[in-house]
C-alpha cells in the first residue's frame, strides 16, 4: 500500500478542514514541530513521545477517546514520511493488519502574519472497511480538535506575542480533574480578597462577584454589592475600613450577584441603567418583591459623570454585551486609568452567557473588550469576576469568545445538535475554572454551559 493506491481508493473520502489564524507561519511551525507539546493545545492528543518531527522516524502517541466518558485510549504508531519545513508534515500508519492511513498537517503562509492551518486524513483496507463508522468518527474528532487547537494558539500568541513552553498551558493528567476544578471554583466563590489598587480605591475580589470601593471627601462609592452571604461581609469590611458611609452605589448590570446587597445601604443613592429595575423585577421577582428598597432609583441611558468628593467618575452605558443593562466606569486617579467592566469581562472562570430576557450579545462583548484594550492600553481593569486585569487579559478573553462563536458555529453548520457540539468542542486549553451558580436554571458554569448557550445565540 502507498499514497498512489490510497488516492485511487474508494474506501472512504478524505476527512479534511482548515482554519486561518493570526500567527506568522514561522512562529506557528516552531511551536508545531515540538510534537510533545501537541497535547497542550490539541485536545485529541493525550501524550506524544516525540520531541521533534524527523523524517523517517517513528511517531509515537496516544489519542484521547472520541467522547470523554469512553473507556479507552488509542495508541498511535506511524512513520513520518514527509517533513517540509515550515509547511507540511505527513505520516503513514501501517501497524494495523489490513489498514493503511496517511495524515497530513499543513501550514500555508497567507501573508500579513496570517497562516492557514490544515488537517487531512484518509485510510483504506479491509480492517478499515470492517470498522468504518469508528474510524470516520475518529478522523473527524482529530480534524476538529486540531483546528480548534490552532485557534487556541492564536489566542496564546496575541496575549503573549510568542508560543513556547512557558506560554502554553501545562496538560493536567490528574484523575477526576473536572471534579477537582469544580471544587476549585467553589473555593473561589467562597473566598473574598480585599486589595488596594490606588489611594482611596479598593477592590473586593470574589464572593459571588467583584466590588469596587472608592472613598473621597467624606463620600463613598460602591460598585456592585455582592449576593448573600458575601454582601454582609463586604458591608462589615466597609464599616471597619472606610471612613465615610456608602453614599452612592452603581450596579454594572441587573443580575442578582451584583445587586442583591443593595438592600443593606438604605441611605445610598443607587445608580443603574434605565432598564435595570424592570428586568430585576421580571427576572428575580422573588427577591425584589421582598426588598423593593434595593431597586435602583437613579437611572441613566447616556454617559454621566458623578462626583465622589473631589473625584470625578464617568459612567458609560455599554450597549447590550453581558446584558441589556451594562454600564462601565472610568476613573482617572493619580495619573492612572481604572476601568470597571462589569461582567462583560469575566476572567479566569467559565462565564455566564444569559440567554434570557435582557441577556447577552457575544459579538458586542468582543467589540467592547477590544475597544477598551485599544483605548486604555495601560489601564487597570476590574472585571466582574476574576483577578484585576490588563489590556492583554481582555484581548485573551475576547479571543475566547471569538473561539466559541467560530467553532460552535462550525458545529452548527455541520448539522450537529447542541449536545453534539458539546462533545465535539473542547475548551480545556483555556484553563477556565467551572463555577457554581444555582440561579437562572443553571447549576454550574462550565464548558457545556458555555457551548450550549453560545449555540442558542446562533439562532
C-alpha positions, -999 to +999 in steps of 0.1 A: +000+000+000+012+035-008+000+071-014-009+064-050-031+034-041-047+054-013-056+082-037-073+057-060-092+040-032-129+043-027-129+030+009-135+065+024-134+101+014-106+122+029-115+140+062-101+175+059-105+211+070-086+243+075-087+273+098-070+307+093-051+322+123-033+354+130+001+337+136+032+341+114+040+308+097+075+306+112+061+311+147+033+285+142+058+260+128+083+265+156+055+255+181+040+228+159+073+209+153+075+202+190+052+171+188+054+166+226+037+199+230+007+188+210-014+177+240-010+211+255-030+227+226-046+199+207-071+181+229-074+150+207-039+140+220-033+125+254+005+122+252+032+124+224+066+109+229+085+127+200+102+160+208+106+169+171+094+159+137+122+140+119+118+124+085+119+086+087+114+084+124+086+067+142+059+089+156+045+076+189+015+090+206-018+082+224-052+096+214-079+107+238-112+089+233-138+105+210-160+111+240-147+118+274-166+090+291-155+063+267-131+039+285-102+037+261-070+054+249-059+048+214-022+042+208-008+055+176+024+043+158+033+059+125+063+066+102+070+102+094+072+102+056+072+139+047+086+169+065+087+202+046+096+230+070+076+251+076+047+240+056+039+203+059+043+170+078+028+136+068+029+103+085+016+069+075+001+041+096+008+005+086+009-011+121-027-025+119-032-055+096-052-046+066-052-009+074-033+019+057-037+056+066-020+089+059-024+121+079-010+155+068-009+187+088-003+217+065+007+253+071+001+279+043+015+314+045-013+339+038+009+370+043+005+398+068+013+374+097-016+350+089-014+313+084-038+287+071-036+255+093-050+223+077-056+187+087-061+160+060-066+123+067-075+092+046-074+055+051-081+022+033-081-015+037-103-044+049-097-036+086-109+000+079-140-012+060-149-036+088-149-007+114-155+023+092-180+041+114-155+043+143-126+055+120-147+081+103-158+094+137-122+093+150-108+111+120-135+139+123-126+141+160-089+146+152-096+171+125-120+192+146-098+192+177-067+201+156-084+231+140-097+242+174-062+239+188-048+261+161-074+288+170-064+284+206-027+290+197-038+323+180-052+334+214-019+325+231+001+344+205-020+375+208-018+375+245+020+368+249+035+377+215+050+342+214+042+305+217+066+283+236+069+260+266+063+289+290+032+303+274+014+271+266-007+257+295+005+226+312-015+195+305-032+180+336-032+142+339-049+142+373-077+116+375-111+132+382-097+165+372-131+180+363-144+174+398-112+189+413-117+220+391-153+223+403-141+223+439-116+250+430-144+270+415-164+266+448-133+278+467-130+309+446-167+316+451-164+313+489-133+334+493-131+372+492-098+392+488-096+429+496-069+447+477-059+484+475-055+494+438-046+531+444-050+555+473-087+555+484-097+528+459-101+491+470-114+461+452-132+431+468-124+402+446-146+371+447-176+363+469-200+359+440-188+389+420-162+417+423-169+450+440-151+483+439-150+508+469-138+544+463-139+570+491-130+606+488-140+638+507-164+621+531-182+602+504-180+565+494-189+549+461-196+512+460-197+494+426-217+462+428-229+449+462-225+411+460-251+384+468-257+369+502-239+359+523-210+379+509-229+412+508-229+414+546-192+406+548-185+434+523-206+459+544-187+449+576-154+455+558-165+489+546-178+498+581-144+489+596-120+502+570-136+532+552-140+565+570-173+575+552-205+556+547-216+545+513-234+574+497-236+561+461-240+526+446-235+518+409-248+485+396-230+475+365-260+454+354-292+439+367-280+403+377-286+393+413-249+386+421-241+423+416-273+439+430-287+418+459-267+436+485-282+469+476-308+465+504-280+469+530-275+506+522-309+523+526-293+558+527-274+554+495-285+565+460-284+535+437-275+542+401-281+518+372-292+515+336-327+527+328-339+492+321-324+476+352-353+479+377-378+463+353-355+434+345-347+429+381-384+425+389-391+404+359-362+380+362-359+379+400-393+389+414-390+367+445-360+388+456-372+423+447-408+419+457-394+414+492-368+441+490-380+470+468-357+493+488-328+477+469-341+487+434-321+515+417-335+550+419-311+569+397-314+557+361-293+566+332-291+557+295-263+581+285-228+589+297-229+605+331-202+619+353-207+619+391-185+634+419-174+614+449-157+641+469-132+656+446-130+625+424-150+625+391-163+591+380-176+587+345-203+561+339-210+548+303-238+527+290-221+498+272-249+486+249-261+450+251-230+430+260-232+407+290-268+421+294-290+448+281-282+470+311-244+470+311-226+501+325-189+506+327-169+531+347-138+552+340-119+566+369-087+586+364-067+589+396-031+598+403-024+597+365-037+562+361-068+549+343-091+525+361-118+507+341-146+487+358-161+464+332-189+445+349-194+411+336-185+420+300-152+407+313-155+376+335-119+363+336-104+330+348-137+313+351-163+299+327-186+330+322-223+332+323-240+339+290-275+349+299-299+335+272-329+350+289-347+383+286-323+412+287-294+388+282-261+386+264-248+395+229-214+378+225-205+398+194-208+431+212-189+418+242-160+410+219-162+445+204-163+462+239-133+442+252-112+451+221-122+487+223-112+490+260-079+473+253-072+497+224-084+529+242-068+522+275-037+500+269-021+508+302-052+508+324-060+487+354-092+467+346-115+454+373-136+426+357-170+414+370-153+381+380-117+371+382-085+389+391-075+425+383-065+425+347-045+442+319-054+451+283-038+418+272-061+398+295-091+415+279-079+406+245-074+370+256-110+369+268-121+384+235-102+356+218-120+330+240-154+344+230-144+345+193-132+309+196-166+299+209-185+317+182-164+304+154-162+267+164-198+264+178-208+280+145-188+254+126-205+226+146-240+241+139-232+245+102-222+208+101-257+199+114-247+190+149-271+194+178-262+215+209-255+182+227-233+170+199-215+204+198-206+199+235-190+166+226-173+180+195-157+210+211-131+213+239-124+245+258-098+228+280-067+247+268-082+280+281-079+265+316-110+282+329-124+272+362-160+259+365-182+279+389-214+272+407-243+295+400-276+278+412-296+305+395-314+312+362-318+275+358-281+268+360-261+247+384-225+250+372-209+273+346-186+250+326-176+240+291-210+225+285-230+256+296-207+279+276-211+258+244-249+253+248-256+290+255-234+300+225-253+275+203-286+291+214-274+326+204-266+315+169-303+311+161 
